[in-house]
């Protein structure tokens, strides 16, 4: 009004989009990348994985968290991500894909590309929400890998389906329980509170969502939170043309690798800072407990109310099961190690050590180069790539994510 200009809401909404087009080019130009030629094809999928990320993932625990988030640009699309977690509990993006829509075919295609990087095996664990297409693709491409349901999404499903937040909290507690005994106790409370919920969880499969009965190793990764964190970091570019989206990802990972390379190089401890914090927390919980020797590397820890735990240091095991599941010594194992004169940090597996953390970010993600500086085959240079057929509806695009509702999977387990 100060400029004495009257503009409609629609015109004001379109103005930033026009400015973006002038700066980065239109969405159509982004797909074509200004390469006009003889062959015309329509965009379907694209896959992106940097060599430094592939190299870095080889240093991580073999847990892959996959997720999809909708793009908010002119043309509809979905961004798929596959990530791991480094030894300092930070997300390491492994691969990305932009697809036209989220369905069985697109997830299968994405998993087929991932399988070229990470071979299917029974030492691999995949964590995801309960999207049916992910289950279909996992069975097709990674039949040997273990599959765990994200506990956050499961709790949301429970709340949406049975309308009881207290019930969702019980389900979360049962999922995180380390021992079968603790799980059974909480499961009894769930059954007493809502028998239908208990039956629904049994139908999903206890081993699919509970820590105590899970058949593989997922360490501390029980949710897809690292994928959600990655989606949040990518929020600003979700409305960008596709080439700018990929450039944003490249620039972000370049910064992350550089910063973490420097941080790991200056850390002096044997284990990473976050693991050190976890160990300090576990140590504080066992103060005052007594240690008794059973035999070499076999100890009994007696705590409050005469509760007892047995520790086998040579096998990295404790009857509390925390050490078994996380591969980070629990307080009982740390007490036994201290009694034996062994530094507790030496009980930590290689994944959590500073040297492994540094090796994770040894690779470099280089800045982009101009296309004219790269020798490309004519079949690519002369190809005219058209945008997807689907476009988002007219009107203001949704900028915030919509909370997950019930995600039931038929015959998924």
N, C-alpha and C positions, 0 to 999 in steps of 0.2 A: 504493500500500500504506500510505503514511503516513496517508491519510484513511480507511483500513479499508473501501475500496470495491473490490469485485471486478467487473470489466467484461470482456467478451469482446473479442477483437481486432476483430471485425466492428463491435461497438458503438463502439469507440474510433475506427475508421475513418470511421464515419458521422457522428460528432459534429461534426467541422469542417464537413461538408457541411450539417448542420442549422443550424449557426451562420451560415453564409454565406446560407442561405435566409432566416433571420430578419432578416439585415442588409440584403440586396439584393433579396429576393424569390426565389421558386423559379424554376427554368428555365421552367416552364410560364407563370408570370406574365410572365417576360421576353419570351417570344414574343407573348403576348397584350397585353403592356404595359397590362394592366388596362382594356382597351377592350372591353367586352362589347357585342354587338350582334346585328343580324339576319343578317349574312353570315358564314359560317364557311369559312375556307380554311386549307390546310396550308402551312407554311413550306417554301420550296424554296431560293431564292437571295436575297442582299441585296448591294448594291454601295455602296461608300463612297469618295468622292474629294473632298477639300477644295479650294476655289477657290484658296487660297494655294499648295497643292502643284502644282496645274495651272499657275498663273502661274509658280511657281519652276522647274518642269521646262522651261519654254520657254527658260530661260537655260543649260540643261545640254547636254552632248554627247548626241546622239540614240541613246543605248544604253539599252534597257529590259531589266531583269533580272526574270524572273518565277519564282515558286516557289509551292509549296503545302505546308502543314503541318497535321497532324491536330489537331483540338481534343480535349480530354480531359474535357469536361463530361459531363453526364448523357446528352445526345443527341449522337449521332455527327455529325461535320461536319468540313469542311476549310476552312482559311483560306487564300485565295489572296492573293498580294501582287505588286505591280508597282512596281519602284523604279528610280531613277537614281542617279548619283553626282555630287555637286557638284564645283566646281573645287578644293576642298580635300580631295578624296577621302573625303568623308563620305556616307553613304547618305541619299538623299532619297526617302521613301516617296511614291509617286504615287497609288496606288489599292489598295483592299482589297475582298475579297468573301468572304462566308461562304456555302458551298454544302453541299448534303446529302452529296455524295460526289464523288470525283475521277474524271471520265470525259470522253468526247468532248463531250457536251452541255454540261457545266458549264464546261469550259475554253473552248469556243466562245462561250458566253454571256458569259463574263468578257472575252474578247478583243473581242467586239462592243461591249461597254461602253467598253473602252479605246480602240477605234478612233474613238469619238466625241470623245475627248480628243486622240489622236495619230493623224493620218491616215496610212494606209499609204503608204510611198514607198521608193524605193531608197536613201534616205539614212538610213533607220532600221535599227538592228540589235537583234535580240532574243537574249538569252543565257538558256539554261535547262539543266536536266538533260535526260536523254534519255527522259523520260516520253512514251510514244506518243501520249497524248491531247493533249499540248502541240503535237506535230508536226501532228496532224490539225487542230487549231484554228488554228494559225499558217498553214497552207496555205489554209484556208477564208477567214480574215479579213485576214491580212497577207501575201498572196502575193508582193508586191514587196519586202518587207523581207528583209534578210539574217538568217540564223539561225546562231548559234554554239553549240557544245556546251560546257558547263562542263568545264574541264580537270580539276578535282578529282574530279568524278563519273566522268569518263572513266578517270582513273587508278585509281579504286576498282573500276571495271568490269574493267579489265585485270588487276588483282590478284586479283579474285574468280574471273575466268574462266580465267586462266592460272597463278594461284598463284605469282607471282614478283614481289616488291616491287622488285627491281632492274630488271625489265622496265617496271614502272609508272613508275619514275623516268626511264628513257630516253624513254618516251612523253611525259612531262611536259616534258622538255628539248626534244624535237622540237617540241612544241606551242608553246613559248615562243620558239623560234628566230626571229630577225628576217629572216634571208636564206634564199633557196632553197638555196644552197650548204650552209649549216650544217644545214638540215633534211635534205637528202639524205644527208649524212654520218651523222647520228644515225639516220636511217631504215635505212641499211645495217647499223648495229649492231643495230637491232631485228630486222631480217630474219635476221641471223646468229645471234641469240640464240633467236628463236622465229618460224619462218616462218608458223605459223598465226596468230599475233598480227598480223604484218605484213599478211596477207591480210584479216583481220578489220577492221583499221584502213582499208585501202584500200576495203573494201566500204562503210564508213561515209561515206567521202568526205574526202579530204585537206583540201579547202577548208573543210570544216565544222568542223574542230577545230584546224587549224594557223594560227598567226599569219602565217607567210610566204605562205600561199596564200589566206587569207581575202579575199573579194571586196569586203567593205564596210569600215567603220571601227568597230573596237571599242576603240581606244586601249589603255588598260591593263586593260580589263575582259575578262578571259579566263575568269572563274569566276562562280559565283553566290554568292560569299562575302558580298556586301553583303546578299543576301536572308537568308543564314544569320545574319548579325549582327542583322538586323531580327527574325527569328524568336526569337533569344535574348532580345532586349529585350522581346518580347511573351510570354515564357514564363510569367510569373506570372499572366497573365489567360487563358490557354488553357483553363482549367477553369471559367471564369466563365460565368454566363448571358449570352446573346448581347448584351443591351442594355449590360451592364456591360463586356463586351469592347469594344464600340464606344466607350463612354465612356472606357475606358482608352486606346484609340488616340488619341482626340481630345486628351486631357490630355497624353499623351506628346508628340504633335506640337506642341502649344502650347508646351511647355517647350523642345523642340528649336529651333523657329523663333526663340523669344525669345533663347535663349543664343547661337545662331549669328548672329543679327542684331547683337547687341552685340559679338561677337568680330570680325566682319568690319568693323564700323564703327571699331574701334580699331586695326586692322592698317594699317600705313603703307606696306608694300612694294607694288610694282607687281603682283607675282604673289602667289598665296596661300602660306601658310607651308609646306604640304606640297610644292607644286611647287618652291619655293625649295630645299627639302631635296634633291629629286630632281636639280635642276640642280647643286647643290654636289657631290653624289655623282658625277655625270657628269664634272664638271670635274676632280675628283681623279684620275680614271682616265686622263686624257690629258696629264698633266704630263710635260714633256720632249719632247713631239711637236713636229715642225717644220711650219711653214706656208709654202706656196709659192703665189704668185698665178698663175692660168692666164689669167683675164681678169676684168673687173669682175664681182664677186659670185660668181666661180667660183674655188675654191681646192682645192689638194691638200694633204692632211695626211699626213705621213710619221711613223709610229710605230715602236715596237720591232720588231726583225727586218725592218726596211724595209717593213712592212705599210703600204699606202697606202689612203686614202679620199678621195673627191671630194665636195666640199660645194657646193651651189648655194643660196646664201643667199636669192636673190630668189624661188626656188621652194619654199623650206622642205624641201629634200631633202638626203640624205647616202647614200652607197652602203652604209653600215652598216645602213640602213633603220630605225634607232631613231627618228630625227627624223620620218621619213615616217609611221610607225605611231602614235607617241604624240602627235605635234604639240607636243612639248616639245623644245627644242634639245638634241641630243646633245653630248658633249664636243667632237667635231670641229667642229660648227657653232659652238659657243661660242668655240673657238680662232680660227676664221675671223672671227667677229664682232669679237672683241677686237682682232685684227690690223687690221681695217678701221676700228676706232674706233667700233663700234656696240655699245651696251649689250646684252648677251645677253638680258636680260629682255624687250626689245622684240620679240624673235623669237617669243615665246609667243603662241599664238592666244587670242582673246578669252575662251574658256571658262575659262581658268585665271587670269584677271586678277582683282584684288581688287574692282574695280568690278562685275564680273559676279557674283562671289561674294556681294557685298552685295545686288545686285538679286534674287538667288535667294530671299532671305528677307525681301523687302520686304513681302510679304503677311502678314496676321494671321489666325490661327485663333482665333476668339472662344470664350469659355467657353460651356457649354451653357445654354440657357434652359428654363424650365419649360414643358411641353407646353400648359398652360392659357393661356400667354401668346401662343400662336401660333394664328392662325385656320386651322383645318383643315377640309377638306370632309367632309361627313357620310359619304361613301363610305369614308373612312379612319377616322373616329372610331367608326363603328358596325360596323367589321369585326372579327370574332373570328378571330385568327390562331392556328392550332394548331401545336404543335411538329412536327418531322419524325417520320415513322413509325419510323425506325431509332433505337435506343438502344444505348449501349455495354453490353457484357456486365456482369453482376453481378460483384462482386469489386473488388479494388484496381486503379484505373486506372494505366496506364503513364505515368510522369512524364518519363522521359528519351527522347530520340529514338533510333531504331534506325538503325544505320549502313546506308547504301545498299548494296544488292547489285548484281547485274548488271541493267542496264536496257537490254535490247535493243529496238530499234525496227525493225519490219518495214517495208520499202519507205519509209523515212523520208527518204531523201536522193535 
